[in-house]
Amino acid sequence: MTLLDQTVGRIALSLPGATRVFHAHHIDFCCGGRITLREAAQRVGLHPDKLIAELEALPAANPDEHDWRDAGNDALIDHLLTRYHDVHRQQLAELTRMARRVEQVHGERESCPRGLADLLTAIHQELESHMQKEEQILFPMLRNGLGAQAQGPITVMRHEHDDHGESLEQIMALTDDITPPKGACTTWRALYAGLREFREDLMQHIHLENNLLFERAG
């Protein structure tokens, strides 16, 4: 099977560095991970050959990079909890604080992302509820080998992941694709740097769940 006929989720798992290429071209490899690379290129208006060339030009795998396909469910879940669940809670609290500050100080500027703090508050609440359901219900089921019985909760989590993806699109729309305007203050620039980090982390988080953990349970 050629790269073009593989799903973007599979490529993101198997090809180190592929997610950087996908981020650069706004290709959704987490919620949209089940479409082929060919379809993804069409959706973003990119010639497939250009995308293939960029993927083939990626450096060889770093031996220090962990391939989570080789990890058992317990190790993968532990990684999701410490690397993403715990981190998102810290990220969103600080991002909301900075967004509120930027809106208070620069609200009169046309480029000010008015409404961003409220959006981040809503994302925090929705993501907290989502993560608690995983921590209290779904992950214990998967740790205990109850993947067949977990299909209902997994379907709910996938739908909520789609909602998170839509929230990320709202962030992009409010912030000019997370691009600070000319003359942005230090807090504004730090806010947008944090938003980029949060977006990439959340996409990787959803990717590992949708395309690896949940697929195993099928």
Phi, psi and omega in degrees: 000129180284164178303321183298333182264357176275155177284152180295330177296317179295319180296319179298328178282323192262342185244104181302132179092349182299325182296330177295318177296317181295318177301317184299329183253011179057042176266125183277107181258358180262284178293327180262024188291350184268358177272157180284163177298324179299313179296319181298318179298319180297319183297325182261006177070034182248138178292131182305323182298324179294318180294317178299317181299319180293320180291320181288340180276356180296145179293162179299160183302139174281123182299342179277348179282132183276132175265105186288351175294335181273353184271147173286170182300320182299313181294319180295316179295318177301318178297315179300320182292314185278322184278332185240306182302307181297320184290318179301321180299319178289316182300310188291326177297315181287320179297320179296318179299314181292320180297319179298319180296314181298319180292324180292319186274325188241020185302337182280345181283140181299327183277358182293133181281069182296131183096353182294318181298318178294321178297316180294325176298315179295318178299317180301314181295316181293319181290323178298314178299316180298312183293324178295322177296322177293315184293323187265335186240298190290309183299317176301323178298315182291324177298329183266013176072026183258040183300322181296323180280350185265007185297325178298305177301324180296319178300317178297316181296321178297318178298318180293326175299320176300319178297320178297321178299321177294324177296321177297323177296322177296320177299315180299318182293322182287337190244018182054053182057041178055049178245112180294141180287165177300134179081011179297141181287174182300317181297319180297315179294319179295322177301313183289325175297319178293324178295320178298317179296315180298316180300313181294320179296315183294322178295319178294320178302307180297321179302312182295327179283306184298313192264352180232294184299311183289326180295324179297329186279352184291000000 
